[in-house]
Amino acid sequence: MNEKIAKLKEIVAGSERMVFFGGAGVSTESGIPDFRSVDGLYNQKYKYPPETIISHSFYMRDPEEFYRFYKDKMIYQDAKPNMAHKKLAELEAQGKLAAIVTQNIDGLHQMAGSKNVIELHGSIHRNYCTKCHKFYDLDYIIQSDGVPKCSCGGIIKPDVVLYEEGLNNDDIENAIRYISEADTLIIGGTSLVVYPAAGLIRYFRGKHLVVINMSPTQTDSQADLLIADKIGKVLGQL
């Protein structure tokens, strides 16, 4: 492992335009469970399967049940940035990291100080009225009883990408641009099973591909450096 950390340090030192592509594993060290892990949401008993509840059609059909699950299982208000979030913010401040492309919706990268974060699946911190488009923050959602309503009477929807919904085109284009222009791509805390997000890494044409993940990914064979460990633990040693 010491050799791998030394190699990672060498790659980072020689990079000028890195991009970090991350998933749920980046936030598990902050106490936010991974959807697909053994202890994740997919293995917890609920009235409906999680993938059904957080779908667009279910949200439209039963917003009350959607919000009951969403507030209980998708919002972790007390979660704080871990060493992975902090180190990435530090690398950005040093001018080495050009962008973070994340599948997470928790906002922890921004909380740690990162500025250029592309949130492919949206954010729990942005919420809007589906009728008049007025903006509401996370506190309003948490404090609302049942389905959050706007002052105009409309239902408020979290700005998160639900199943059956498409990703934001601007986010996709920005992610592709940064990934294709990167000299180093670090993939961390994701098994690369969620599409179309996972497909974006095929645009990487740079020098070094680094994969840091607890379980195998489809990109392992192409990686210059493969580290099977917790992302916060690894980046904390840089």
Secondary structure in CASP SS format (residue, H / E / C, confidence):
PFRMAT SS
TARGET T0000
AUTHOR 0000-0000-0000
METHOD secondary structure of the structure
MODEL  1
M C 1.00
N H 1.00
E H 1.00
K H 1.00
I H 1.00
A H 1.00
K H 1.00
L H 1.00
K H 1.00
E H 1.00
I H 1.00
V H 1.00
A H 1.00
G C 1.00
S C 1.00
E C 1.00
R C 1.00
M E 1.00
V E 1.00
F E 1.00
F E 1.00
G E 1.00
G C 1.00
A H 1.00
G H 1.00
V H 1.00
S C 1.00
T H 1.00
E H 1.00
S H 1.00
G C 1.00
I C 1.00
P C 1.00
D C 1.00
F C 1.00
R C 1.00
S C 1.00
V C 1.00
D C 1.00
G C 1.00
L H 1.00
Y H 1.00
N H 1.00
Q C 1.00
K C 1.00
Y C 1.00
K C 1.00
Y C 1.00
P C 1.00
P H 1.00
E H 1.00
T H 1.00
I H 1.00
I C 1.00
S E 1.00
H H 1.00
S H 1.00
F H 1.00
Y H 1.00
M H 1.00
R H 1.00
D C 1.00
P H 1.00
E H 1.00
E H 1.00
F H 1.00
Y H 1.00
R H 1.00
F H 1.00
Y H 1.00
K H 1.00
D H 1.00
K H 1.00
M H 1.00
I C 1.00
Y C 1.00
Q C 1.00
D C 1.00
A C 1.00
K C 1.00
P C 1.00
N C 1.00
M H 1.00
A H 1.00
H H 1.00
K H 1.00
K H 1.00
L H 1.00
A H 1.00
E H 1.00
L H 1.00
E H 1.00
A H 1.00
Q C 1.00
G C 1.00
K C 1.00
L E 1.00
A E 1.00
A E 1.00
I E 1.00
V E 1.00
T E 1.00
Q C 1.00
N C 1.00
I C 1.00
D C 1.00
G C 1.00
L H 1.00
H H 1.00
Q H 1.00
M H 1.00
A H 1.00
G C 1.00
S C 1.00
K C 1.00
N C 1.00
V E 1.00
I E 1.00
E E 1.00
L C 1.00
H C 1.00
G E 1.00
S E 1.00
I E 1.00
H E 1.00
R E 1.00
N E 1.00
Y E 1.00
C E 1.00
T C 1.00
K C 1.00
C C 1.00
H C 1.00
K C 1.00
F E 1.00
Y E 1.00
D C 1.00
L H 1.00
D H 1.00
Y H 1.00
I H 1.00
I H 1.00
Q H 1.00
S C 1.00
D C 1.00
G C 1.00
V C 1.00
P C 1.00
K E 1.00
C C 1.00
S C 1.00
C C 1.00
G C 1.00
G C 1.00
I E 1.00
I E 1.00
K E 1.00
P E 1.00
D E 1.00
V E 1.00
V C 1.00
L C 1.00
Y E 1.00
E C 1.00
E C 1.00
G C 1.00
L C 1.00
N C 1.00
N H 1.00
D H 1.00
D H 1.00
I H 1.00
E H 1.00
N H 1.00
A H 1.00
I H 1.00
R H 1.00
Y H 1.00
I H 1.00
S H 1.00
E H 1.00
A C 1.00
D C 1.00
T E 1.00
L E 1.00
I E 1.00
I E 1.00
G E 1.00
G C 1.00
T C 1.00
S C 1.00
L C 1.00
V C 1.00
V C 1.00
Y C 1.00
P C 1.00
A H 1.00
A H 1.00
G H 1.00
L H 1.00
I H 1.00
R H 1.00
Y H 1.00
F C 1.00
R C 1.00
G C 1.00
K C 1.00
H E 1.00
L E 1.00
V E 1.00
V E 1.00
I E 1.00
N C 1.00
M C 1.00
S C 1.00
P C 1.00
T C 1.00
Q C 1.00
T C 1.00
D H 1.00
S H 1.00
Q H 1.00
A C 1.00
D C 1.00
L E 1.00
L E 1.00
I E 1.00
A C 1.00
D C 1.00
K C 1.00
I H 1.00
G H 1.00
K H 1.00
V H 1.00
L H 1.00
G C 1.00
Q C 1.00
L C 1.00
END
